[in-house]
């Protein structure tokens, strides 16, 4: 029998002890670190979800969210509400220039004929499609790469649904070069555009919780593009994730981070790529010689 839940007339504001419990639960399950200065954001999201699902109180809602066996769908809705989905086409030009001027020539010189790229924290897909545009333009204009695939991941199912649709307001295309706009974006009516099928066919969107990265089956990437993702995790988890991402790269593969994503990190298998305005690393093709830290 279906029981209709009555929407509570008023949802209490969580106190600091309640917020601390929620922060701990989010950190444990998703790695998401919401500092005290974001208490208002957390509280608003919690109260919104309590009202939306008709839960009697915040205390009841917390008990529900502790039980993923029966409330997994609502947990996903809460995660969707509390994660940041900010992204743009061609968001960081220096990093994209590195892809064109360093990554692609190196891969071509190494004789790699099929490139595997990974966009982490892809949100609504603009970053993944930006990488696909660069690959397809290089393939068409310069004959390389012969084949490529872009894997894009995010924890939010809601944004992945929008990313797969590949449709965006035309006003969000200011940063897309005019030539690429003409070649890879198609008018969809009502002031919207759709990503060309040739790019959508090369781009796959998958759900991934980075806390469970060890269970993610894909590896052997030539490029891992991870910008403005690590900033939402604490320092310890950031460093752990970087070490794990290193293991997913092929020798010679490139990891591109946001310039402010991590202040200090080193790994014996990685070397820094000197390219102005970027934070990028290459996986060594040979082990680092002892004494060359």
C-alpha positions as CSV (number, residue, x, y, z in Angstrom):
1,X,0.0,0.0,0.0
2,X,1.3,3.4,-0.9
3,X,1.3,6.0,1.9
4,X,1.3,9.6,0.8
5,X,3.7,11.7,2.9
6,X,2.4,15.1,4.0
7,X,4.8,18.0,3.4
8,X,5.8,19.5,6.7
9,X,4.5,23.0,7.2
10,X,7.8,24.1,8.7
11,X,11.3,22.6,8.8
12,X,13.5,23.5,11.7
13,X,16.9,25.1,11.1
14,X,19.7,22.6,11.9
15,X,21.9,23.5,14.8
16,X,25.7,23.2,14.7
17,X,25.7,19.7,16.1
18,X,23.3,18.5,13.4
19,X,25.4,20.2,10.7
20,X,28.5,18.6,12.0
21,X,26.9,15.1,11.7
22,X,25.8,15.9,8.1
23,X,29.3,17.1,7.2
24,X,30.7,13.9,8.5
25,X,28.2,11.7,6.6
26,X,28.9,13.6,3.3
27,X,32.7,13.4,3.8
28,X,32.5,9.7,4.5
29,X,30.4,8.8,1.5
30,X,31.4,11.4,-1.1
31,X,34.6,13.1,0.1
32,X,32.8,16.4,-0.1
33,X,34.1,18.9,2.4
34,X,31.6,21.6,3.3
35,X,33.4,24.0,5.7
36,X,31.6,25.9,8.5
37,X,31.5,29.0,6.3
38,X,29.1,27.1,3.9
39,X,26.7,26.2,6.7
40,X,23.9,28.3,5.2
41,X,24.3,26.4,1.9
42,X,24.2,23.1,3.6
43,X,21.2,24.0,5.8
44,X,19.2,25.4,2.9
45,X,19.8,22.2,0.9
46,X,18.8,19.9,3.8
47,X,15.6,21.9,4.5
48,X,14.7,21.9,0.8
49,X,15.0,18.1,0.6
50,X,13.1,17.5,3.8
51,X,10.2,19.6,2.5
52,X,10.4,18.0,-1.0
53,X,10.2,14.4,0.3
54,X,7.7,15.1,3.1
55,X,9.9,13.9,5.9
56,X,8.6,14.8,9.4
57,X,11.8,16.4,10.6
58,X,15.6,16.8,10.0
59,X,16.2,14.1,12.6
60,X,14.0,11.7,10.7
61,X,15.7,12.7,7.4
62,X,19.1,12.0,8.9
63,X,17.9,8.5,9.9
64,X,16.6,7.9,6.4
65,X,19.9,9.0,4.8
66,X,21.8,6.6,7.0
67,X,19.9,3.7,5.5
68,X,20.9,3.5,1.8
69,X,19.1,0.2,1.3
70,X,15.7,1.9,1.3
71,X,16.6,5.6,0.6
72,X,19.3,5.4,-2.1
73,X,17.3,7.5,-4.5
74,X,16.7,10.3,-2.0
75,X,20.4,10.3,-1.1
76,X,21.2,10.8,-4.7
77,X,18.8,13.8,-4.9
78,X,20.5,15.3,-1.8
79,X,24.0,14.8,-3.4
80,X,22.7,16.5,-6.6
81,X,21.5,19.4,-4.5
82,X,24.8,19.8,-2.5
83,X,27.4,19.4,-5.3
84,X,28.6,22.3,-7.4
85,X,27.9,22.0,-11.1
86,X,29.7,25.1,-12.4
87,X,31.5,24.5,-15.8
88,X,31.9,26.3,-19.1
89,X,33.1,25.6,-22.6
90,X,36.8,26.4,-23.0
91,X,37.0,27.4,-19.4
92,X,40.8,27.6,-19.0
93,X,42.6,28.5,-22.2
94,X,46.2,27.9,-21.0
95,X,45.4,24.3,-20.1
96,X,43.6,23.7,-23.4
97,X,46.6,25.2,-25.2
98,X,48.8,22.7,-23.4
99,X,46.6,19.9,-24.8
100,X,47.1,21.2,-28.3
101,X,50.7,22.3,-28.2
102,X,52.3,19.7,-25.8
103,X,50.0,16.7,-25.3
104,X,49.0,16.0,-28.9
105,X,52.5,16.4,-30.4
106,X,54.0,14.2,-27.7
107,X,51.3,11.5,-28.3
108,X,51.8,11.7,-32.1
109,X,55.6,11.4,-31.7
110,X,55.1,8.3,-29.5
111,X,53.0,6.7,-32.2
112,X,49.8,6.4,-30.1
113,X,47.0,6.0,-32.6
114,X,44.0,5.9,-30.2
115,X,43.8,8.4,-27.4
116,X,41.8,7.8,-24.3
117,X,40.9,11.0,-22.4
118,X,39.1,11.4,-19.1
119,X,37.2,14.5,-17.8
120,X,36.6,14.3,-14.1
121,X,33.8,16.2,-12.4
122,X,32.4,16.9,-15.9
123,X,29.1,18.4,-14.5
124,X,26.8,19.2,-17.5
125,X,29.4,18.2,-20.0
126,X,30.9,21.4,-21.5
127,X,34.5,20.4,-20.5
128,X,34.2,16.9,-22.0
129,X,32.8,18.3,-25.2
130,X,35.5,21.0,-25.3
131,X,38.1,18.2,-25.3
132,X,36.2,16.3,-28.0
133,X,36.2,19.5,-30.1
134,X,40.0,19.8,-29.8
135,X,40.5,16.2,-30.7
136,X,38.1,16.2,-33.7
137,X,39.5,19.4,-35.0
138,X,43.0,18.1,-34.8
139,X,42.0,14.8,-36.5
140,X,40.2,16.7,-39.3
141,X,42.9,19.3,-39.8
142,X,46.1,17.5,-39.1
143,X,45.3,13.8,-39.4
144,X,45.9,13.1,-35.7
145,X,44.6,11.4,-33.6
146,X,43.2,8.7,-35.9
147,X,40.9,7.6,-33.1
148,X,40.0,9.0,-29.7
149,X,37.4,8.6,-26.9
150,X,36.5,10.9,-24.1
151,X,35.2,9.4,-20.8
152,X,33.5,11.9,-18.6
153,X,32.5,11.2,-15.0
154,X,30.5,13.0,-12.2
155,X,28.8,11.9,-9.0
156,X,25.5,13.7,-9.9
157,X,23.1,11.7,-12.0
158,X,21.0,14.8,-12.7
159,X,23.9,16.6,-14.5
160,X,25.0,13.5,-16.3
161,X,21.5,13.3,-17.9
162,X,21.9,16.9,-19.1
163,X,25.4,16.2,-20.4
164,X,24.3,13.2,-22.4
165,X,21.6,15.4,-24.1
166,X,24.4,17.7,-25.2
167,X,22.1,20.7,-25.5
168,X,22.9,24.2,-24.2
169,X,21.7,27.8,-24.3
170,X,23.5,29.6,-27.1
171,X,24.5,32.4,-24.7
172,X,27.0,30.0,-23.1
173,X,29.1,29.7,-26.2
174,X,31.0,33.0,-25.9
175,X,34.3,31.3,-25.3
176,X,34.0,28.8,-28.1
177,X,36.1,29.8,-31.1
178,X,33.9,30.8,-34.1
179,X,35.4,28.1,-36.4
180,X,34.7,25.3,-33.9
181,X,31.2,26.7,-33.2
182,X,30.3,26.5,-36.8
183,X,31.7,23.0,-37.2
184,X,30.6,21.3,-34.0
185,X,27.5,23.0,-32.7
186,X,24.1,22.8,-34.3
187,X,21.1,25.2,-33.8
188,X,18.4,23.4,-31.8
189,X,15.8,26.2,-31.7
190,X,14.6,28.4,-28.9
191,X,18.0,30.0,-28.4
192,X,19.7,26.6,-27.8
193,X,22.4,24.6,-29.6
194,X,23.2,20.9,-29.7
195,X,26.6,19.3,-29.8
196,X,27.3,17.6,-33.2
197,X,26.7,13.9,-33.3
198,X,30.3,13.2,-34.3
199,X,31.4,14.5,-30.8
200,X,28.6,12.8,-28.9
201,X,29.5,9.5,-30.4
202,X,33.0,9.8,-29.0
203,X,32.0,10.9,-25.5
204,X,30.7,8.7,-22.8
205,X,29.2,10.0,-19.5
206,X,29.4,7.7,-16.4
207,X,28.6,8.2,-12.8
208,X,31.6,8.0,-10.4
209,X,32.0,8.7,-6.7
210,X,35.7,9.5,-6.3
211,X,35.7,8.0,-2.8
212,X,35.1,4.7,-4.7
213,X,37.7,5.3,-7.3
214,X,39.4,2.0,-6.6
215,X,36.3,0.2,-8.0
216,X,36.3,2.3,-11.2
217,X,37.2,-0.3,-14.0
218,X,38.8,2.1,-16.6
219,X,42.5,2.9,-16.7
220,X,45.3,3.4,-19.2
221,X,44.3,7.0,-20.0
222,X,46.6,9.2,-22.1
223,X,45.1,12.4,-20.6
224,X,43.3,13.0,-17.3
225,X,41.7,16.4,-17.1
226,X,40.8,17.2,-13.5
227,X,40.1,20.9,-12.9
228,X,38.2,22.5,-10.1
229,X,37.3,19.1,-8.6
230,X,39.9,18.6,-5.9
231,X,39.1,21.9,-4.2
232,X,36.0,20.4,-2.7
233,X,38.0,17.8,-0.8
234,X,40.2,18.1,2.2
235,X,44.0,18.0,1.7
236,X,44.5,14.4,2.7
237,X,41.9,13.1,0.3
238,X,43.2,15.4,-2.5
239,X,46.7,13.8,-2.2
240,X,45.3,10.3,-2.1
241,X,43.2,10.9,-5.2
242,X,46.2,12.3,-7.1
243,X,48.2,9.2,-6.3
244,X,45.4,7.0,-7.5
245,X,44.9,9.1,-10.7
246,X,48.6,8.6,-11.4
247,X,48.1,4.9,-11.5
248,X,45.4,5.4,-14.2
249,X,47.8,7.0,-16.6
250,X,49.9,5.2,-19.2
251,X,53.6,6.1,-19.2
252,X,53.9,9.4,-21.0
253,X,50.3,10.3,-20.1
254,X,49.4,13.8,-18.9
255,X,47.4,14.9,-15.8
256,X,46.1,18.5,-16.0
257,X,44.8,20.1,-12.8
258,X,43.4,23.5,-12.1
259,X,46.1,26.0,-11.2
260,X,44.9,26.3,-7.6
261,X,43.7,22.7,-7.1
262,X,46.6,21.6,-4.9
263,X,49.4,23.7,-3.5
264,X,52.1,21.0,-3.1
265,X,52.2,17.5,-4.5
266,X,54.9,15.3,-5.9
267,X,55.0,11.7,-7.0
268,X,58.1,9.6,-8.0
269,X,56.3,8.5,-11.2
270,X,55.4,12.1,-12.3
271,X,57.2,15.1,-13.6
272,X,56.0,18.6,-13.8
273,X,55.2,20.1,-17.2
274,X,56.5,23.6,-17.5
275,X,53.8,25.5,-19.4
276,X,52.8,29.0,-18.4
277,X,49.5,29.4,-16.4
278,X,49.0,25.7,-15.9
279,X,49.4,22.9,-13.4
280,X,50.2,19.8,-15.3
281,X,52.2,16.6,-14.8
282,X,53.5,13.8,-17.1
283,X,53.9,10.2,-16.1
284,X,57.5,9.2,-16.5
285,X,58.3,6.7,-19.2
286,X,61.2,5.5,-17.1
287,X,61.5,5.3,-13.3
288,X,63.0,8.3,-11.7
289,X,66.7,7.8,-11.0
290,X,67.6,7.5,-7.4
291,X,68.7,10.9,-6.0
292,X,66.8,12.9,-8.6
293,X,63.9,14.0,-6.4
